[in-house]
Amino acid sequence: MIEIEKMGKPAVPIVSGRFELDAIASARAFAMPDLQFVLVPRIYRNLAIDECISQTEAAIDDLIGILTAEIDEAREAPQITTTERFEGDDRYDAVQRMNDDFILRDWGDAMPLYPPTQEAVDALIEGTNLPADHLVCDMPPGFGLATVGKIAINSAMAGAKPEQMPVIIAGVKALSEIGDQGGKSLLMSTSPHAPMLVVNGPIAKEIGLNPKSALGPGRDNQVNITIGRAFSLCLRNIGYWYPGHMDMDTIGTTRKFVHCVAENEEMSPWEPFHVNQGFKAEESAISVFITDGELDVQDQGNVTAEGLLKTIAYGSTFGTRSLGERHTAERLIFMPPDVARPVGAQGFTKRGAREFLHHNANHSLGKMIQFMPLEGEARVAANWKWLESHTEQERLNMTVPLLESADRFYILVIGADRAKTLVMPSGPSPATVGIDQYMG
Amino acid sequence: MHLLEVLNPVATQRGVLTAMTTTPRPASLDNKTVGLLWSGTHGGDVALKRAGEMIQERFQNVSVNFYTGGNYPAPPPIVKQAGEECDVVIGATAD
């Protein structure tokens, strides 16, 4: 709609009730803060036809009004102060008051925040070679200006250390390089899409990132959690990924407490992932994936490479698929050493393992789409329209590859002992950014 | 008493710096071409078509064009076509 307005033509979107704040936030993010919209009570997709008609009829006066009347009151952008002050009986009390205020404004993640004092932020900036006013990128989905200073403030709130700053900065940059506009549409989706950060290269060990049981809580994952938390606070306060505004999850996911892990390069039989992405092994880099779920794929006794990979191939087939012109779904596979090493030892290159997975990860097309009405659905691309002439049973009997190609399987060796692989639906393709360029 | 001063973590948005105003509105939709831009979800097409019908009932000599690219958001060429061919456009988003 904003693109239409930019062409000089009046435009009005019809917006479902829960998305009112989203519409306002999006209008501001996409540079037309005064764009007006018509609100209807419920989301159309799950309504009967007569309900679609009746709630539209009830909104027609508003719609015509917006198309034919000038806006009488502009929406002002909130003013952003430079500093905030809190008085308390003592420092602890003042920090408590800061936390109460920040959480009320939704600037935090509901857990206690470290106070981002000028001293704390200055110390973090010392961890990079860039000045505070250096612009790293416009951070999606709300496209806030991600300067080194703002990244440092949010990192300070997470309790980050100076040596972690180059990783956090590179992570923010990597998100902005994903797909179309940094994966903006997925971040704003009603599905639980969330970033997952993976670090490769020497810096992982230097700063203490855990490459083994890397996703849980506790002492061993303190660095993993802190960097992930810094990144997620940046996403919130720089990317404007605020729940109910530009994060519109239906239920949500704990993966939005973003995690950062290291690849277990020492126990991998293959080249590190960042080498696949064009970096040298001795360089450090961070990759950002957008994930949409996770499944523990257990192997209970296979010792052959084929058996281990077939188990993962089958385990990868959960979920649904779209019928767009291109099938861009991917799978991010965290493969523990107890799977990767026998697979590698029995002659599979990483590329070969990905090809094998693709060859064996097949599923019933009907099962993957059976709950999706096809007739009249514009999101069924022209190359899939032929399915409309088949019965549901015929569609169930059609077996198709899970993904479009082997390139859409990503294998990273992560984990402790035991053959239990973590498979995550993911996509669009990850972005990888070098960390060394940001080192202090 | 302790005074704690901290830095604000919120960034300025690019869209705020480059903000544009909306297009001037016509006084009436008489003799106008109304575009209906569908994102492809069930029900959104029903809503847009009903809105188009009601505008035709209330105004004189209104043409209605229906657009969809089958994707969400609508692909740029379809959006451009709607903007070029119509005087006003109605869309269904977050639908």
Interface residues (C-beta under 8 A of the other chain):
Chain A: M1 E3 I4 E5 K6 M7 G8 K9 P10 A11 V12 P13 I14 V15 S16 R18 F19 D22 A23 R28 A29 F30 A31 M32 P33 D34 L35 Q36 V40 I43 Y44 R45 N46 L47 I49 C52 I53 Q55 T56 E57 I60 L63 I64 L67 T68 A69 E70 I71 A77 I80 T81 T82 T83 E84 R85 F86 E87 G88 D89 D90 R91 D93 A94 V95 R97 M98 F102 W107 P115 P116 T117 Q118 V121 D138 M139 G142 F143 G144 L145 A146 T147 G149 K150 I153 N154 A156 M157 S185 L233 N237 I238 Y240 M248 G324 E325 P373 G376 E377 A378 R379 V380 A381 A382
Chain B: M1 H2 L3 L4 E5 V6 L7 N8 P9 V10 A11 T12 Q13 R14 G15 V16 T18 A19 M20 T21 T22 T23 P24 R25 P26 A27 S28 L29 G35 L37 W38 S39 G40 T41 H42 G43 G44 D45 V46 A47 L48 R50 A51 M54 I55 R58 T68 G69 G70 N71 Y72 P73 P76 V79 K80 A82 G83 E84 C86 D87 V88 V89 I90 G91 A92 T93 A94 D95
